[in-house]
Amino acid sequence: MLSYISQLFLILINLLVLASCASNFLFQTQETEEEPISVEKPEISYEFKALPRKINIIYSNSKDYEARNFIRGISVNHFYYKNLKYNPELNFLDSKSIKEAKCSIRNYPRTYFVLFLNSELHQQLSENCLDNLLKLKGILVLSNENWMLSDSSLIKFKVDRKEDYLDLLYYARNQGSLNAIIIDDEKTKDRDRLSQIWKNLDGRIIKSAKSENNQNEKLLSDLLLIENSRIRALKLSRALSLPIESTPRRRRDIDSLILSVSLSRARSLKPALEFNFGESLSVYLSPDWRETEYYEDKEMDLEGVTLIDMPWMLNASSDIEIDMQRNRSRNYATGYDVYELILLLNNPSSKKNFTFKGMSGKISLKAGKLKRQSLKVEVKRGEYKFIGY
């Protein structure tokens, strides 16, 4: 009898061990690796014979920094496909050339246009001239919807920082952030716009301010009412006629800090926030696009910050042979992706619907409209951790 019970006991132990192993195996198979930050070529076979033979790029002038980088991005991707035997003729038409042609540009067969409509070109061409250009067949690269004067035959590719911080603020509200301080700087000047977006998302603005002269510890001390806490402790000490040891406390009606500043300013603000007892606050950053600053390999001063930007700027990995050490620029990333869009929009198998991870973000075509989404990441241990597009 004892032997029988011992055997049952051993069988039970074995069953428990097997069940434990099975449950561990199930748990391990359910784990997924964190999605990498990457730039990828579309998984599409192109019919090169169906693609444009000539591509005309309309831009402001060769002195325009934005236009130069945009053209550089187009040229690099053109060279990539040239090695694959697709080599259309590229013509670069500046505003002077457009004016000399009296803004009369014809839509020739197998010819495609790219209109890089930035603030420089918008200022250089008349309304009538722009109206004529909008009737061409191709892509309109646009950073400000207000510059469009009439309906366009060009398909719009919007690359607008305002859409980025709308996406970021929407994400912040979904994470439970409600009561915010908003800080911009002397170049972004958009705290009023951000405040309105936050209010439209049913968020509350507790304070807003401009960061300047790198006096960020003083700025955050004032915003978080640290000095008020010190004064209260001093008054209590005087009332009791006793020395009091106290640690200043920040105001408790704030849960998040929203930044629209340069990268260097953000690297100063985050440590200043922690110095002023704000380490528990959620921090959201939409960096200034006009600055030519680069992200560092280890962003320790941005630890814990959630930010939004283009994958190219965030040192995305890529299986494409690109010189990752070249000067990074958002306009370069846009130009590179626009050349890819020319192929996708003219390729028979993809011209109605596609999605790919480009340098400027995740780009998709649906119902005839292009959509670009920048990448949201969180800085953990100095590295960028993927959140989503």
Contacts in CASP RR format, 6 or more apart in sequence:
PFRMAT RR
TARGET T0000
AUTHOR 0000-0000-0000
METHOD contacts of the structure
MODEL  1
MLSYISQLFLILINLLVLASCASNFLFQTQETEEEPISVEKPEISYEFKA
LPRKINIIYSNSKDYEARNFIRGISVNHFYYKNLKYNPELNFLDSKSIKE
AKCSIRNYPRTYFVLFLNSELHQQLSENCLDNLLKLKGILVLSNENWMLS
DSSLIKFKVDRKEDYLDLLYYARNQGSLNAIIIDDEKTKDRDRLSQIWKN
LDGRIIKSAKSENNQNEKLLSDLLLIENSRIRALKLSRALSLPIESTPRR
RRDIDSLILSVSLSRARSLKPALEFNFGESLSVYLSPDWRETEYYEDKEM
DLEGVTLIDMPWMLNASSDIEIDMQRNRSRNYATGYDVYELILLLNNPSS
KKNFTFKGMSGKISLKAGKLKRQSLKVEVKRGEYKFIGY
34 385 0 8 1.000
34 386 0 8 1.000
35 386 0 8 1.000
35 388 0 8 1.000
36 317 0 8 1.000
36 386 0 8 1.000
37 311 0 8 1.000
37 314 0 8 1.000
37 315 0 8 1.000
37 316 0 8 1.000
37 317 0 8 1.000
37 375 0 8 1.000
37 377 0 8 1.000
37 384 0 8 1.000
37 386 0 8 1.000
38 311 0 8 1.000
38 316 0 8 1.000
38 317 0 8 1.000
38 318 0 8 1.000
38 319 0 8 1.000
38 357 0 8 1.000
39 311 0 8 1.000
39 312 0 8 1.000
39 316 0 8 1.000
39 317 0 8 1.000
39 318 0 8 1.000
39 320 0 8 1.000
39 322 0 8 1.000
39 357 0 8 1.000
39 358 0 8 1.000
39 359 0 8 1.000
40 318 0 8 1.000
40 319 0 8 1.000
40 320 0 8 1.000
40 356 0 8 1.000
40 357 0 8 1.000
40 358 0 8 1.000
41 319 0 8 1.000
41 320 0 8 1.000
41 340 0 8 1.000
41 356 0 8 1.000
42 340 0 8 1.000
42 344 0 8 1.000
42 350 0 8 1.000
42 354 0 8 1.000
42 356 0 8 1.000
43 356 0 8 1.000
44 344 0 8 1.000
44 347 0 8 1.000
44 349 0 8 1.000
44 350 0 8 1.000
44 354 0 8 1.000
45 349 0 8 1.000
46 86 0 8 1.000
46 343 0 8 1.000
46 347 0 8 1.000
47 347 0 8 1.000
47 348 0 8 1.000
47 349 0 8 1.000
48 84 0 8 1.000
48 85 0 8 1.000
48 86 0 8 1.000
50 346 0 8 1.000
50 347 0 8 1.000
50 348 0 8 1.000
51 86 0 8 1.000
51 88 0 8 1.000
51 342 0 8 1.000
51 343 0 8 1.000
51 346 0 8 1.000
51 347 0 8 1.000
52 88 0 8 1.000
52 110 0 8 1.000
52 111 0 8 1.000
52 112 0 8 1.000
52 342 0 8 1.000
52 346 0 8 1.000
53 88 0 8 1.000
53 89 0 8 1.000
53 110 0 8 1.000
53 111 0 8 1.000
54 88 0 8 1.000
54 89 0 8 1.000
54 91 0 8 1.000
54 108 0 8 1.000
54 110 0 8 1.000
54 111 0 8 1.000
54 112 0 8 1.000
55 88 0 8 1.000
55 89 0 8 1.000
55 90 0 8 1.000
55 91 0 8 1.000
55 111 0 8 1.000
55 112 0 8 1.000
55 113 0 8 1.000
55 114 0 8 1.000
55 342 0 8 1.000
56 91 0 8 1.000
56 92 0 8 1.000
56 93 0 8 1.000
56 105 0 8 1.000
56 111 0 8 1.000
56 112 0 8 1.000
56 113 0 8 1.000
56 114 0 8 1.000
57 71 0 8 1.000
57 74 0 8 1.000
57 90 0 8 1.000
57 91 0 8 1.000
57 92 0 8 1.000
57 93 0 8 1.000
57 113 0 8 1.000
57 114 0 8 1.000
57 116 0 8 1.000
58 93 0 8 1.000
58 94 0 8 1.000
58 98 0 8 1.000
58 113 0 8 1.000
58 114 0 8 1.000
58 115 0 8 1.000
58 116 0 8 1.000
58 121 0 8 1.000
58 133 0 8 1.000
59 67 0 8 1.000
59 70 0 8 1.000
59 71 0 8 1.000
59 92 0 8 1.000
59 93 0 8 1.000
59 94 0 8 1.000
59 95 0 8 1.000
59 116 0 8 1.000
59 121 0 8 1.000
60 67 0 8 1.000
60 94 0 8 1.000
60 95 0 8 1.000
60 116 0 8 1.000
60 118 0 8 1.000
60 120 0 8 1.000
60 121 0 8 1.000
60 124 0 8 1.000
61 67 0 8 1.000
61 94 0 8 1.000
61 95 0 8 1.000
61 96 0 8 1.000
61 120 0 8 1.000
61 124 0 8 1.000
62 68 0 8 1.000
62 94 0 8 1.000
64 118 0 8 1.000
64 120 0 8 1.000
64 121 0 8 1.000
65 331 0 8 1.000
66 118 0 8 1.000
66 120 0 8 1.000
66 331 0 8 1.000
67 116 0 8 1.000
67 118 0 8 1.000
67 120 0 8 1.000
67 121 0 8 1.000
67 331 0 8 1.000
69 329 0 8 1.000
69 331 0 8 1.000
69 332 0 8 1.000
70 116 0 8 1.000
70 141 0 8 1.000
70 331 0 8 1.000
70 332 0 8 1.000
70 334 0 8 1.000
70 335 0 8 1.000
70 338 0 8 1.000
71 92 0 8 1.000
71 335 0 8 1.000
72 329 0 8 1.000
72 332 0 8 1.000
72 335 0 8 1.000
73 332 0 8 1.000
73 333 0 8 1.000
73 334 0 8 1.000
73 335 0 8 1.000
73 336 0 8 1.000
73 339 0 8 1.000
74 90 0 8 1.000
74 114 0 8 1.000
74 335 0 8 1.000
74 336 0 8 1.000
74 338 0 8 1.000
74 339 0 8 1.000
75 90 0 8 1.000
76 322 0 8 1.000
76 332 0 8 1.000
76 336 0 8 1.000
77 335 0 8 1.000
77 336 0 8 1.000
77 339 0 8 1.000
77 340 0 8 1.000
78 87 0 8 1.000
78 88 0 8 1.000
78 90 0 8 1.000
78 339 0 8 1.000
80 320 0 8 1.000
80 321 0 8 1.000
81 87 0 8 1.000
81 339 0 8 1.000
81 343 0 8 1.000
86 343 0 8 1.000
93 105 0 8 1.000
95 121 0 8 1.000
95 124 0 8 1.000
95 125 0 8 1.000
98 105 0 8 1.000
98 125 0 8 1.000
98 129 0 8 1.000
98 133 0 8 1.000
99 125 0 8 1.000
99 129 0 8 1.000
103 125 0 8 1.000
103 126 0 8 1.000
103 128 0 8 1.000
103 129 0 8 1.000
103 132 0 8 1.000
103 133 0 8 1.000
104 132 0 8 1.000
105 113 0 8 1.000
105 132 0 8 1.000
105 133 0 8 1.000
105 136 0 8 1.000
107 113 0 8 1.000
107 135 0 8 1.000
107 136 0 8 1.000
107 137 0 8 1.000
111 137 0 8 1.000
112 137 0 8 1.000
112 138 0 8 1.000
112 139 0 8 1.000
112 342 0 8 1.000
112 346 0 8 1.000
113 133 0 8 1.000
113 136 0 8 1.000
113 137 0 8 1.000
113 138 0 8 1.000
113 139 0 8 1.000
113 154 0 8 1.000
114 138 0 8 1.000
114 139 0 8 1.000
114 141 0 8 1.000
114 338 0 8 1.000
114 342 0 8 1.000
115 133 0 8 1.000
115 134 0 8 1.000
115 136 0 8 1.000
115 138 0 8 1.000
115 139 0 8 1.000
115 140 0 8 1.000
115 141 0 8 1.000
115 154 0 8 1.000
116 141 0 8 1.000
117 130 0 8 1.000
117 140 0 8 1.000
117 141 0 8 1.000
117 142 0 8 1.000
117 143 0 8 1.000
117 147 0 8 1.000
118 141 0 8 1.000
118 143 0 8 1.000
119 143 0 8 1.000
119 144 0 8 1.000
122 130 0 8 1.000
122 144 0 8 1.000
122 147 0 8 1.000
125 133 0 8 1.000
127 149 0 8 1.000
130 147 0 8 1.000
130 149 0 8 1.000
131 149 0 8 1.000
131 150 0 8 1.000
134 140 0 8 1.000
134 148 0 8 1.000
134 149 0 8 1.000
134 150 0 8 1.000
134 151 0 8 1.000
134 152 0 8 1.000
134 153 0 8 1.000
134 154 0 8 1.000
135 152 0 8 1.000
135 153 0 8 1.000
136 153 0 8 1.000
136 154 0 8 1.000
137 153 0 8 1.000
137 154 0 8 1.000
138 153 0 8 1.000
138 154 0 8 1.000
138 155 0 8 1.000
138 342 0 8 1.000
138 345 0 8 1.000
139 154 0 8 1.000
139 155 0 8 1.000
139 156 0 8 1.000
139 157 0 8 1.000
139 338 0 8 1.000
139 341 0 8 1.000
139 342 0 8 1.000
139 345 0 8 1.000
140 148 0 8 1.000
140 152 0 8 1.000
140 154 0 8 1.000
140 155 0 8 1.000
140 156 0 8 1.000
140 157 0 8 1.000
141 157 0 8 1.000
141 159 0 8 1.000
141 334 0 8 1.000
141 335 0 8 1.000
141 338 0 8 1.000
142 148 0 8 1.000
142 156 0 8 1.000
142 157 0 8 1.000
142 158 0 8 1.000
142 159 0 8 1.000
142 160 0 8 1.000
143 158 0 8 1.000
143 159 0 8 1.000
143 160 0 8 1.000
143 161 0 8 1.000
144 160 0 8 1.000
145 158 0 8 1.000
145 160 0 8 1.000
148 156 0 8 1.000
155 345 0 8 1.000
155 368 0 8 1.000
155 369 0 8 1.000
155 370 0 8 1.000
156 369 0 8 1.000
156 370 0 8 1.000
157 338 0 8 1.000
157 341 0 8 1.000
157 370 0 8 1.000
157 372 0 8 1.000
158 370 0 8 1.000
158 372 0 8 1.000
159 330 0 8 1.000
159 334 0 8 1.000
159 360 0 8 1.000
159 372 0 8 1.000
161 286 0 8 1.000
161 289 0 8 1.000
162 193 0 8 1.000
164 286 0 8 1.000
164 308 0 8 1.000
164 309 0 8 1.000
164 374 0 8 1.000
165 190 0 8 1.000
165 194 0 8 1.000
165 197 0 8 1.000
165 260 0 8 1.000
165 286 0 8 1.000
165 308 0 8 1.000
166 197 0 8 1.000
167 308 0 8 1.000
167 373 0 8 1.000
167 374 0 8 1.000
167 376 0 8 1.000
168 284 0 8 1.000
168 286 0 8 1.000
168 306 0 8 1.000
168 307 0 8 1.000
168 308 0 8 1.000
168 376 0 8 1.000
169 194 0 8 1.000
169 197 0 8 1.000
169 198 0 8 1.000
169 201 0 8 1.000
169 258 0 8 1.000
169 284 0 8 1.000
170 201 0 8 1.000
171 284 0 8 1.000
171 306 0 8 1.000
171 376 0 8 1.000
171 387 0 8 1.000
172 180 0 8 1.000
172 256 0 8 1.000
172 258 0 8 1.000
172 282 0 8 1.000
172 284 0 8 1.000
172 306 0 8 1.000
173 201 0 8 1.000
173 202 0 8 1.000
173 203 0 8 1.000
175 282 0 8 1.000
176 255 0 8 1.000
177 255 0 8 1.000
177 256 0 8 1.000
177 282 0 8 1.000
177 284 0 8 1.000
178 203 0 8 1.000
178 204 0 8 1.000
178 255 0 8 1.000
178 256 0 8 1.000
179 203 0 8 1.000
179 204 0 8 1.000
179 206 0 8 1.000
179 253 0 8 1.000
179 254 0 8 1.000
179 255 0 8 1.000
179 256 0 8 1.000
180 198 0 8 1.000
180 203 0 8 1.000
180 204 0 8 1.000
180 205 0 8 1.000
180 206 0 8 1.000
180 254 0 8 1.000
180 255 0 8 1.000
180 256 0 8 1.000
180 257 0 8 1.000
180 258 0 8 1.000
181 205 0 8 1.000
181 206 0 8 1.000
181 207 0 8 1.000
181 208 0 8 1.000
181 209 0 8 1.000
181 223 0 8 1.000
181 254 0 8 1.000
181 256 0 8 1.000
181 257 0 8 1.000
181 258 0 8 1.000
182 191 0 8 1.000
182 194 0 8 1.000
182 195 0 8 1.000
182 198 0 8 1.000
182 205 0 8 1.000
182 207 0 8 1.000
182 208 0 8 1.000
182 209 0 8 1.000
182 258 0 8 1.000
182 259 0 8 1.000
182 260 0 8 1.000
183 191 0 8 1.000
183 208 0 8 1.000
183 209 0 8 1.000
183 210 0 8 1.000
183 211 0 8 1.000
183 219 0 8 1.000
183 257 0 8 1.000
183 258 0 8 1.000
183 259 0 8 1.000
183 260 0 8 1.000
183 261 0 8 1.000
183 269 0 8 1.000
184 190 0 8 1.000
184 191 0 8 1.000
184 194 0 8 1.000
184 208 0 8 1.000
184 210 0 8 1.000
184 211 0 8 1.000
184 259 0 8 1.000
184 260 0 8 1.000
184 261 0 8 1.000
185 210 0 8 1.000
185 211 0 8 1.000
185 212 0 8 1.000
185 260 0 8 1.000
185 261 0 8 1.000
185 262 0 8 1.000
185 265 0 8 1.000
185 288 0 8 1.000
186 210 0 8 1.000
186 212 0 8 1.000
187 262 0 8 1.000
187 288 0 8 1.000
187 290 0 8 1.000
187 291 0 8 1.000
188 260 0 8 1.000
188 261 0 8 1.000
188 262 0 8 1.000
188 288 0 8 1.000
189 210 0 8 1.000
190 260 0 8 1.000
191 208 0 8 1.000
191 209 0 8 1.000
191 210 0 8 1.000
191 260 0 8 1.000
192 208 0 8 1.000
194 208 0 8 1.000
194 258 0 8 1.000
194 260 0 8 1.000
195 205 0 8 1.000
195 208 0 8 1.000
198 204 0 8 1.000
198 205 0 8 1.000
198 258 0 8 1.000
199 205 0 8 1.000
206 251 0 8 1.000
206 253 0 8 1.000
206 254 0 8 1.000
207 223 0 8 1.000
207 254 0 8 1.000
209 219 0 8 1.000
209 223 0 8 1.000
211 219 0 8 1.000
211 261 0 8 1.000
211 265 0 8 1.000
211 269 0 8 1.000
214 265 0 8 1.000
214 268 0 8 1.000
216 265 0 8 1.000
216 268 0 8 1.000
216 269 0 8 1.000
216 272 0 8 1.000
217 272 0 8 1.000
217 275 0 8 1.000
217 276 0 8 1.000
219 272 0 8 1.000
220 226 0 8 1.000
220 269 0 8 1.000
220 272 0 8 1.000
220 273 0 8 1.000
220 275 0 8 1.000
220 276 0 8 1.000
220 278 0 8 1.000
221 227 0 8 1.000
221 276 0 8 1.000
224 250 0 8 1.000
224 251 0 8 1.000
224 254 0 8 1.000
224 276 0 8 1.000
224 277 0 8 1.000
224 278 0 8 1.000
225 250 0 8 1.000
225 251 0 8 1.000
226 248 0 8 1.000
226 249 0 8 1.000
226 250 0 8 1.000
226 276 0 8 1.000
226 277 0 8 1.000
227 248 0 8 1.000
229 246 0 8 1.000
229 248 0 8 1.000
229 249 0 8 1.000
229 250 0 8 1.000
230 248 0 8 1.000
233 244 0 8 1.000
233 246 0 8 1.000
233 248 0 8 1.000
236 244 0 8 1.000
237 243 0 8 1.000
237 244 0 8 1.000
247 277 0 8 1.000
248 277 0 8 1.000
249 277 0 8 1.000
250 276 0 8 1.000
250 277 0 8 1.000
250 278 0 8 1.000
254 281 0 8 1.000
255 281 0 8 1.000
255 282 0 8 1.000
256 281 0 8 1.000
256 282 0 8 1.000
256 283 0 8 1.000
256 284 0 8 1.000
257 269 0 8 1.000
257 273 0 8 1.000
257 281 0 8 1.000
257 282 0 8 1.000
257 283 0 8 1.000
257 284 0 8 1.000
258 284 0 8 1.000
259 265 0 8 1.000
259 266 0 8 1.000
259 269 0 8 1.000
259 283 0 8 1.000
259 284 0 8 1.000
259 285 0 8 1.000
259 286 0 8 1.000
260 285 0 8 1.000
260 286 0 8 1.000
260 288 0 8 1.000
261 269 0 8 1.000
261 285 0 8 1.000
261 287 0 8 1.000
261 288 0 8 1.000
262 287 0 8 1.000
262 288 0 8 1.000
262 291 0 8 1.000
262 293 0 8 1.000
263 287 0 8 1.000
263 288 0 8 1.000
263 291 0 8 1.000
263 293 0 8 1.000
263 294 0 8 1.000
263 295 0 8 1.000
264 291 0 8 1.000
264 293 0 8 1.000
266 285 0 8 1.000
266 287 0 8 1.000
266 301 0 8 1.000
266 302 0 8 1.000
266 305 0 8 1.000
267 299 0 8 1.000
267 301 0 8 1.000
267 302 0 8 1.000
268 301 0 8 1.000
270 283 0 8 1.000
270 301 0 8 1.000
270 302 0 8 1.000
270 303 0 8 1.000
270 304 0 8 1.000
270 305 0 8 1.000
271 301 0 8 1.000
273 279 0 8 1.000
273 281 0 8 1.000
273 283 0 8 1.000
282 306 0 8 1.000
283 304 0 8 1.000
283 305 0 8 1.000
283 306 0 8 1.000
284 305 0 8 1.000
284 306 0 8 1.000
284 307 0 8 1.000
285 302 0 8 1.000
285 305 0 8 1.000
285 306 0 8 1.000
285 307 0 8 1.000
285 308 0 8 1.000
286 307 0 8 1.000
286 308 0 8 1.000
287 293 0 8 1.000
287 307 0 8 1.000
287 309 0 8 1.000
289 330 0 8 1.000
292 327 0 8 1.000
292 329 0 8 1.000
294 313 0 8 1.000
294 328 0 8 1.000
295 309 0 8 1.000
295 313 0 8 1.000
295 314 0 8 1.000
295 315 0 8 1.000
295 384 0 8 1.000
297 315 0 8 1.000
298 382 0 8 1.000
298 383 0 8 1.000
299 379 0 8 1.000
299 382 0 8 1.000
299 383 0 8 1.000
299 384 0 8 1.000
300 382 0 8 1.000
302 379 0 8 1.000
302 382 0 8 1.000
303 379 0 8 1.000
303 380 0 8 1.000
303 381 0 8 1.000
303 382 0 8 1.000
304 378 0 8 1.000
304 379 0 8 1.000
304 380 0 8 1.000
305 378 0 8 1.000
305 379 0 8 1.000
306 376 0 8 1.000
306 377 0 8 1.000
306 378 0 8 1.000
306 379 0 8 1.000
306 387 0 8 1.000
307 376 0 8 1.000
307 377 0 8 1.000
307 378 0 8 1.000
307 379 0 8 1.000
308 374 0 8 1.000
308 375 0 8 1.000
308 376 0 8 1.000
308 377 0 8 1.000
309 374 0 8 1.000
309 375 0 8 1.000
309 377 0 8 1.000
310 330 0 8 1.000
310 333 0 8 1.000
310 359 0 8 1.000
310 360 0 8 1.000
310 361 0 8 1.000
310 374 0 8 1.000
310 375 0 8 1.000
311 333 0 8 1.000
311 357 0 8 1.000
311 358 0 8 1.000
311 359 0 8 1.000
311 360 0 8 1.000
311 361 0 8 1.000
311 375 0 8 1.000
312 328 0 8 1.000
312 330 0 8 1.000
312 332 0 8 1.000
312 333 0 8 1.000
312 336 0 8 1.000
312 358 0 8 1.000
312 359 0 8 1.000
312 360 0 8 1.000
313 328 0 8 1.000
313 330 0 8 1.000
313 333 0 8 1.000
314 375 0 8 1.000
314 377 0 8 1.000
314 384 0 8 1.000
315 324 0 8 1.000
315 384 0 8 1.000
316 359 0 8 1.000
316 375 0 8 1.000
318 324 0 8 1.000
326 332 0 8 1.000
330 360 0 8 1.000
332 359 0 8 1.000
333 358 0 8 1.000
333 359 0 8 1.000
333 360 0 8 1.000
333 361 0 8 1.000
334 359 0 8 1.000
334 360 0 8 1.000
336 358 0 8 1.000
336 359 0 8 1.000
336 360 0 8 1.000
337 358 0 8 1.000
337 359 0 8 1.000
337 360 0 8 1.000
337 361 0 8 1.000
337 363 0 8 1.000
337 372 0 8 1.000
340 356 0 8 1.000
340 358 0 8 1.000
341 363 0 8 1.000
341 370 0 8 1.000
344 350 0 8 1.000
344 351 0 8 1.000
344 354 0 8 1.000
344 356 0 8 1.000
344 365 0 8 1.000
345 351 0 8 1.000
345 365 0 8 1.000
351 365 0 8 1.000
352 365 0 8 1.000
352 368 0 8 1.000
353 365 0 8 1.000
353 366 0 8 1.000
354 364 0 8 1.000
354 365 0 8 1.000
355 362 0 8 1.000
355 363 0 8 1.000
355 364 0 8 1.000
355 365 0 8 1.000
356 362 0 8 1.000
356 363 0 8 1.000
356 364 0 8 1.000
357 363 0 8 1.000
360 372 0 8 1.000
360 374 0 8 1.000
361 372 0 8 1.000
361 373 0 8 1.000
361 374 0 8 1.000
361 375 0 8 1.000
361 389 0 8 1.000
362 372 0 8 1.000
362 373 0 8 1.000
362 375 0 8 1.000
362 389 0 8 1.000
363 370 0 8 1.000
363 371 0 8 1.000
363 372 0 8 1.000
363 373 0 8 1.000
364 370 0 8 1.000
364 371 0 8 1.000
365 371 0 8 1.000
373 389 0 8 1.000
374 389 0 8 1.000
375 386 0 8 1.000
375 387 0 8 1.000
375 388 0 8 1.000
375 389 0 8 1.000
376 387 0 8 1.000
376 388 0 8 1.000
376 389 0 8 1.000
377 384 0 8 1.000
377 385 0 8 1.000
377 386 0 8 1.000
377 387 0 8 1.000
377 388 0 8 1.000
378 384 0 8 1.000
378 385 0 8 1.000
378 387 0 8 1.000
379 385 0 8 1.000
END
